[in-house]
Amino acid sequence: MEVLERGIERYGPESVPPLLLAWCLLMAGRPAEALERAEQAVEEEPRNADAHWMRANALLELERTDEASRVLWGAVELMPDNGRYYMQLAWVVYEHEEYAKVRKLVEQALERSPEDAWVHCTAARIYDHHLRHRLAHAHYARAFELDPDEPGVRGDLAEILQTRGRLSSGVRVAWEAADDEREADGEAALYDATLRRWSWRWYEWVLRAALMLNVIDWVAPTPVPGSAVLAGVLVAGYAIVWTRSLLALPRQCRRDLAGRGRRGFLAGALARTALVLGVIVLVLLGEPTGWQHLGVLALIAGGYAEWYFGAVRISRAAGARAWGREPAVARA
């Protein structure tokens, strides 16, 4: 902008195309001025789709979403083969329109720009918002495949892997992102959060098992020999799966799990897990009454409440990393 402004001062405003000036003003954080120049560009070239798109982005920065949506539709009509225009429009309306309408726009964008990493990443964020985690995972993975050097994509992929229960894979991807010297501090916060989720989700899974077995034993009490076998299978199976997941982590991640600031968290999650396993083994081996089963159910419900609030705190720890709620205009 400094260079352009010196040029305008020396050679006059006609020396700089208004579309270029609007873009630089927008990137410089001056959206009101950018809007003026974008409107000038639209007046000079009403059939230029990029001029309409620039005007829409300036309106978005000024939080004039409804106007931006109408202008984007104009850009789409002028250049119907541009997948990024469709995706930008889908992003503008994804929180306010029905999922079916938003998904149609996303599919149109992907059809027109199947090799565009930004389009895939934004599609994944929209699917993630609508809890279509399988679709979100597929598009994050494709975006990473198309642009492995884009740090934000790796962070998004780490998040969705953990959301889908692939805990160790999520930690590994987050560690790779945080280990990259190009990354911002937010990626380190994401890595810390994924390590904490690794322990915390195992605690939640043992709560699920305890809930299911408590109800089963309540409805259809199992004789002692069968109960002993079931209890042994539960403990041994959990230990085997937990150990395999631990070994799937890179060595550095295993060390970081017990590193400074996380050691107590890991120990707390393991202690809670052992406590839940011990309680459910006692329930299976004993002959609790209906009231006792109800008491165990209340304890499990309390454990779930504790787990939920812990999960919220962990997610907030990575909140500084603005990973996905607004796609950067510069990439669009």
C-alpha positions as a printed Julia matrix, in Angstrom:
332×3 Matrix{Float64}:
   0.0     0.0     0.0
   2.84    2.41    0.76
   4.29    1.81   -2.71
   0.9     2.18   -4.4
   0.09    5.37   -2.5
   3.42    6.89   -3.5
   2.67    5.93   -7.09
  -0.78    7.53   -6.93
   0.71   10.69   -5.42
   3.31   10.91   -8.17
   1.42    9.67  -11.22
  -2.23   10.16  -10.3
  -5.06    7.77   -9.29
  -5.4     6.45  -12.83
  -1.96    4.86  -12.57
  -3.24    2.05  -10.33
  -6.09   -0.26  -11.37
  -8.91    0.05   -8.8
  -9.17   -3.73   -8.45
  -5.51   -4.04   -7.46
  -5.86   -1.1    -5.09
  -8.98   -2.62   -3.52
  -7.15   -5.91   -2.94
  -4.17   -4.24   -1.26
  -6.41   -2.03    0.88
  -8.31   -5.1     2.03
  -5.08   -6.93    2.87
  -3.89   -3.83    4.73
  -6.96   -3.94    6.98
  -8.76   -0.98    5.41
 -12.04   -2.58    4.22
 -14.07    0.64    3.97
 -11.57    2.13    1.51
 -11.3    -1.23   -0.23
 -15.07   -1.24   -0.75
 -14.93    2.18   -2.43
 -12.26    1.0    -4.84
 -14.04   -2.31   -5.49
 -17.24   -0.44   -6.34
 -15.22    1.73   -8.71
 -13.83   -1.43  -10.33
 -17.37   -2.81  -10.74
 -18.5     0.45  -12.37
 -15.58    0.35  -14.81
 -15.87   -3.39  -15.55
 -19.39   -4.6   -14.71
 -18.71   -7.98  -16.36
 -15.52   -8.6   -14.35
 -16.35  -11.35  -11.85
 -13.22  -10.64   -9.82
 -14.38   -7.06   -9.21
 -17.69   -8.35   -7.81
 -15.84  -10.92   -5.72
 -13.55   -8.22   -4.29
 -16.55   -6.07   -3.44
 -18.16   -9.03   -1.67
 -15.03   -9.63    0.43
 -14.89   -6.0     1.47
 -18.55   -6.2     2.5
 -17.8    -9.35    4.49
 -15.01   -7.58    6.35
 -17.49   -4.81    7.17
 -19.95   -7.49    8.44
 -22.53   -6.65    5.77
 -23.19  -10.32    5.14
 -26.52  -10.09    3.3
 -25.12   -7.62    0.78
 -21.99   -9.74    0.38
 -24.11  -12.8    -0.37
 -26.01  -11.01   -3.13
 -22.81   -9.69   -4.67
 -21.23  -13.15   -4.58
 -24.19  -14.56   -6.46
 -23.47  -11.95   -9.12
 -19.86  -13.15   -9.35
 -21.06  -16.76   -9.65
 -23.39  -15.84  -12.5
 -20.58  -14.05  -14.34
 -18.09  -16.91  -13.87
 -20.07  -20.12  -13.22
 -17.02  -22.38  -13.6
 -15.09  -20.84  -10.7
 -15.29  -23.26   -7.77
 -13.84  -20.75   -5.3
 -16.77  -18.39   -5.84
 -19.23  -21.16   -5.01
 -17.22  -22.12   -1.93
 -16.96  -18.55   -0.7
 -20.73  -18.26   -1.06
 -21.22  -21.54    0.8
 -19.01  -20.23    3.6
 -21.02  -17.0     3.85
 -24.35  -18.82    4.24
 -23.36  -22.06    6.02
 -24.51  -20.9     9.45
 -27.79  -19.41    8.25
 -29.09  -21.66    5.48
 -30.42  -25.22    5.54
 -27.73  -27.89    5.33
 -29.11  -29.22    2.03
 -28.69  -25.81    0.34
 -25.2   -25.32    1.73
 -24.14  -28.82    0.72
 -25.34  -28.21   -2.84
 -23.09  -25.13   -3.07
 -20.17  -27.1    -1.59
 -20.64  -29.91   -4.11
 -20.82  -27.4    -6.98
 -17.55  -25.85   -5.77
 -15.83  -29.22   -5.51
 -17.09  -30.24   -8.95
 -15.57  -27.11  -10.51
 -12.3   -27.04   -8.53
 -11.44  -30.63   -7.57
  -7.69  -29.91   -7.31
  -7.94  -26.77   -5.14
  -6.71  -27.31   -1.56
  -8.51  -24.2    -0.27
 -11.83  -25.44   -1.66
 -11.39  -28.85   -0.01
 -10.31  -27.34    3.32
 -13.25  -24.95    3.42
 -15.64  -27.76    2.46
 -14.24  -29.8     5.35
 -14.8   -26.93    7.79
 -18.41  -26.59    6.67
 -19.0   -30.35    6.99
 -17.31  -30.29   10.4
 -19.67  -27.51   11.53
 -22.63  -29.65   10.49
 -21.17  -32.71   12.31
 -20.5   -34.62    9.09
 -17.16  -35.73   10.45
 -16.51  -38.51    7.95
 -16.91  -36.12    5.02
 -14.88  -33.47    6.82
 -12.06  -35.96    7.38
 -12.01  -36.96    3.71
 -11.72  -33.35    2.53
  -9.13  -32.35    5.13
  -7.05  -35.32    4.02
  -7.44  -34.31    0.36
  -6.51  -30.7     1.15
  -3.38  -31.92    2.95
  -2.52  -34.14    0.0
  -2.85  -31.2    -2.39
  -1.01  -28.69   -0.19
   1.13  -30.45    2.46
   3.06  -27.24    3.15
  -0.02  -25.35    4.37
   0.27  -25.49    8.18
  -3.38  -24.77    8.95
  -4.52  -27.85    7.02
  -2.44  -30.15    9.23
  -3.96  -28.6    12.32
  -7.46  -29.12   10.98
  -6.64  -32.72   10.09
  -5.31  -33.36   13.61
  -8.53  -32.01   15.11
 -10.85  -34.13   12.97
  -8.8   -37.29   13.54
  -9.25  -36.92   17.28
 -12.93  -36.09   16.86
 -13.37  -39.37   14.98
 -11.56  -41.31   17.73
  -8.24  -41.8    15.92
  -6.4   -40.37   18.87
  -2.83  -41.41   18.18
  -3.03  -40.35   14.53
  -4.32  -36.95   15.62
  -1.44  -36.51   18.07
   1.07  -37.49   15.4
  -0.25  -34.95   12.88
  -0.43  -32.19   15.52
   3.15  -32.96   16.57
   4.33  -32.67   12.95
   2.58  -29.31   12.65
   4.02  -27.98   15.92
   7.48  -29.27   15.03
   7.51  -27.25   11.82
   9.56  -24.1    12.33
   7.11  -22.15   10.19
   4.28  -22.73   12.63
   2.81  -20.13   14.95
   2.43  -20.56   18.68
  -1.16  -21.68   18.13
   0.06  -24.98   16.7
   1.99  -25.66   19.9
  -1.25  -25.05   21.82
  -3.05  -27.47   19.49
  -0.38  -30.13   20.08
  -0.69  -29.69   23.84
  -4.47  -30.07   23.58
  -4.26  -33.22   21.44
  -1.9   -34.84   23.97
  -4.33  -34.06   26.77
  -7.26  -35.36   24.74
  -5.38  -38.6    24.18
  -5.51  -39.41   27.9
  -8.92  -37.88   28.49
 -10.7   -39.77   25.73
  -9.47  -43.09   27.14
 -11.11  -42.14   30.42
 -14.35  -41.41   28.55
 -14.24  -44.77   26.76
 -13.92  -46.68   30.01
 -16.93  -44.72   31.29
 -18.89  -45.95   28.26
 -17.93  -49.56   28.97
 -18.86  -49.17   32.63
 -22.25  -47.7    31.74
 -23.06  -50.53   29.35
 -21.9   -53.34   31.67
 -23.69  -51.87   34.69
 -26.98  -51.8    32.8
 -26.45  -55.32   31.43
 -25.65  -56.72   34.88
 -28.66  -54.9    36.31
 -31.1   -56.26   33.71
 -29.6   -59.76   33.4
 -27.32  -60.6    36.37
 -24.42  -62.82   35.31
 -23.35  -65.82   37.44
 -19.99  -65.45   39.19
 -17.89  -67.58   36.77
 -19.19  -65.66   33.78
 -18.78  -62.35   35.61
 -15.16  -63.14   36.39
 -14.45  -63.93   32.74
 -16.22  -60.75   31.61
 -14.29  -58.64   34.12
 -10.99  -60.18   33.01
 -11.77  -59.6    29.34
 -12.69  -55.97   30.08
  -9.49  -55.18   31.96
  -7.17  -57.14   29.66
  -8.79  -55.84   26.48
  -8.65  -52.26   27.67
  -5.0   -52.61   28.68
  -4.04  -54.13   25.31
  -5.82  -51.49   23.23
  -4.49  -48.64   25.39
  -0.93  -49.97   25.12
  -1.16  -50.38   21.34
  -2.4   -46.81   21.02
   0.46  -45.6    23.21
   3.04  -47.46   21.12
   1.54  -45.96   17.95
   2.67  -42.53   19.13
   6.1   -41.24   18.09
   8.69  -41.56   20.83
   8.79  -37.8    21.33
   5.02  -37.72   21.86
   5.23  -40.48   24.47
   7.83  -38.42   26.32
   5.69  -35.3    26.0
   2.7   -37.07   27.54
   4.61  -37.17   30.81
   6.43  -33.89   30.27
   6.31  -30.85   32.47
   2.81  -29.46   32.78
   1.18  -32.68   31.51
   2.51  -35.29   33.91
  -0.14  -34.59   36.54
  -2.9   -34.57   33.93
  -1.84  -37.96   32.58
  -1.62  -39.4    36.11
  -5.06  -38.02   36.96
  -6.64  -39.52   33.84
  -5.01  -42.91   34.55
  -6.16  -42.83   38.19
  -9.75  -42.07   37.15
  -9.61  -44.83   34.55
  -8.33  -47.35   37.12
 -11.05  -46.28   39.56
 -13.82  -46.8    37.0
 -12.4   -50.19   36.01
 -12.2   -51.24   39.67
 -15.8   -50.21   40.36
 -17.22  -52.06   37.36
 -15.2   -55.19   38.2
 -16.71  -55.13   41.72
 -20.16  -54.69   40.21
 -19.66  -57.69   37.92
 -18.21  -59.94   40.62
 -20.65  -58.96   43.33
 -24.44  -59.18   43.47
 -25.53  -55.54   43.84
 -29.17  -54.66   44.4
 -31.16  -52.45   42.09
 -30.49  -49.44   44.32
 -26.78  -50.17   44.26
 -26.85  -50.39   40.47
 -28.66  -47.05   40.47
 -25.93  -45.59   42.7
 -23.24  -46.84   40.32
 -25.18  -45.29   37.45
 -25.19  -41.97   39.31
 -21.42  -42.22   39.82
 -20.92  -42.87   36.11
 -23.12  -39.89   35.28
 -20.97  -37.76   37.57
 -17.87  -39.09   35.84
 -19.32  -38.12   32.47
 -20.05  -34.6    33.73
 -16.46  -34.31   34.94
 -15.19  -35.65   31.63
 -17.29  -33.16   29.64
 -16.11  -30.09   31.53
 -12.54  -31.35   31.31
 -12.91  -31.77   27.55
 -14.19  -28.19   27.27
 -11.18  -26.89   29.19
  -8.82  -28.85   26.95
 -10.44  -27.43   23.81
 -10.21  -23.91   25.17
  -6.49  -24.43   25.67
  -6.17  -24.53   21.9
  -8.62  -21.69   21.4
  -5.9   -19.2    20.5
  -5.4   -21.1    17.28
  -8.0   -19.66   14.92
  -8.01  -22.78   12.82
 -11.18  -22.66   10.98
 -13.92  -20.2    11.47
 -12.99  -17.76    8.73
 -11.08  -18.71    5.61
  -8.39  -16.16    4.84
  -9.41  -13.8     2.06
  -5.87  -13.98    0.68
  -6.34  -17.65   -0.06
  -9.78  -17.38   -1.54
